[in-house]
Amino acid sequence: MRLNEITYNNAAPVDGYGPGFFRIGGQVHEGAVLTGPTGTAAWGGYEDDAPLLELSENVDVVFIGTGAELAHIPSNLRTTLENAGLGVEIMNSPAACRTYNVLLSEGRRIALALMPV
């Protein structure tokens, strides 16, 4: 079996998560978090669209993890992000983490906004 080392050039991958936290690039972040090519920071949740909009020049798609279960995001948030030219993909946070890591390893222009599990 041949194994290939995965490299992440554009941003840090999600290394793990648990109740109320995410480990991204080896650092633990409590609560909701936003990560992508500009770094990782706390995120204020669905009402905090400003940091997501700031990503519009650097990413094509934002994955939004809705916590342990799949849930709808506010329609005005989706509309605001799409009007800024961002693709929006909604899934539960564990699935969003996995998808983000795969696409990040492919060098895609993506970001990840996560609600805690």
C-alpha positions as CSV (number, residue, x, y, z in Angstrom):
1,M,0.0,0.0,0.0
2,R,1.3,3.4,-0.9
3,L,0.8,6.3,1.5
4,N,1.0,9.9,0.6
5,E,1.6,12.7,3.0
6,I,-1.0,15.4,2.9
7,T,0.1,19.0,2.9
8,Y,-2.0,22.0,3.7
9,N,-0.6,25.1,2.0
10,N,-3.5,27.6,2.3
11,A,-4.7,27.2,5.9
12,A,-4.6,24.9,8.9
13,P,-6.7,21.7,9.0
14,V,-9.2,20.7,11.7
15,D,-7.3,18.2,13.8
16,G,-10.2,17.3,16.1
17,Y,-13.3,18.5,18.0
18,G,-15.3,17.7,21.0
19,P,-18.0,19.1,23.3
20,G,-17.6,22.9,22.9
21,F,-14.2,23.0,21.2
22,F,-12.3,22.5,18.0
23,R,-8.6,21.8,17.5
24,I,-7.3,23.6,14.4
25,G,-3.7,23.5,13.3
26,G,-2.8,22.1,16.8
27,Q,-4.5,24.9,18.7
28,V,-7.6,24.4,20.8
29,H,-10.5,27.0,20.2
30,E,-13.5,27.1,22.5
31,G,-17.0,27.8,21.1
32,A,-17.9,28.9,17.6
33,V,-14.9,29.4,15.3
34,L,-14.0,30.6,11.8
35,T,-11.0,29.3,9.9
36,G,-9.6,29.7,6.5
37,P,-6.7,31.3,4.5
38,T,-6.6,34.4,6.8
39,G,-6.3,32.3,10.0
40,T,-8.5,31.1,12.8
41,A,-10.5,33.2,15.2
42,A,-13.6,33.1,17.4
43,W,-16.8,33.6,15.5
44,G,-19.9,35.3,16.9
45,G,-22.3,32.8,15.2
46,Y,-25.0,33.4,12.6
47,E,-25.5,37.1,13.4
48,D,-21.8,37.7,12.9
49,D,-21.6,38.0,9.1
50,A,-18.8,40.6,8.9
51,P,-15.8,38.2,9.2
52,L,-17.4,35.9,6.6
53,L,-17.9,38.7,4.2
54,E,-14.3,39.7,4.6
55,L,-13.3,36.4,3.1
56,S,-15.0,37.0,-0.2
57,E,-11.8,38.0,-1.9
58,N,-9.9,34.9,-0.7
59,V,-12.4,32.1,-0.9
60,D,-15.1,30.7,-3.2
61,V,-17.1,28.6,-0.7
62,V,-17.8,28.9,3.0
63,F,-18.8,25.7,4.8
64,I,-21.0,26.3,7.8
65,G,-21.1,23.6,10.4
66,T,-24.4,23.9,12.4
67,G,-23.3,21.9,15.5
68,A,-23.9,18.2,16.2
69,E,-27.1,18.2,14.0
70,L,-27.8,19.6,10.6
71,A,-29.9,22.7,11.0
72,H,-31.0,25.7,8.8
73,I,-29.1,28.9,9.0
74,P,-31.0,32.2,8.9
75,S,-32.1,32.9,5.3
76,N,-30.7,36.5,5.5
77,L,-27.2,35.1,6.3
78,R,-27.3,32.8,3.3
79,T,-28.6,35.7,1.1
80,T,-26.0,38.1,2.3
81,L,-23.1,35.7,1.7
82,E,-24.4,34.6,-1.7
83,N,-24.8,38.3,-2.8
84,A,-21.2,38.8,-1.9
85,G,-20.2,36.1,-4.3
86,L,-19.6,33.3,-1.7
87,G,-20.9,29.8,-2.2
88,V,-22.5,28.5,1.0
89,E,-22.6,24.9,2.0
90,I,-24.5,23.9,5.2
91,M,-23.9,20.6,7.1
92,N,-23.4,19.4,10.6
93,S,-20.1,20.4,12.1
94,P,-18.4,17.0,12.0
95,A,-19.2,16.6,8.3
96,A,-18.1,20.2,7.6
97,C,-14.7,19.5,9.3
98,R,-14.1,16.4,7.2
99,T,-15.2,18.1,4.0
100,Y,-13.1,21.1,4.7
101,N,-10.0,19.1,5.3
102,V,-10.4,17.1,2.1
103,L,-10.9,20.2,-0.1
104,L,-8.2,22.1,1.8
105,S,-5.7,19.3,0.9
106,E,-6.7,19.8,-2.7
107,G,-5.8,23.5,-2.5
108,R,-9.3,24.8,-2.9
109,R,-10.3,28.3,-1.9
110,I,-12.5,27.6,1.1
111,A,-13.3,28.7,4.6
112,L,-15.1,27.0,7.5
113,A,-17.4,28.5,10.1
114,L,-18.4,26.2,12.9
115,M,-20.9,26.1,15.7
116,P,-19.8,23.8,18.6
117,V,-20.9,20.2,18.8
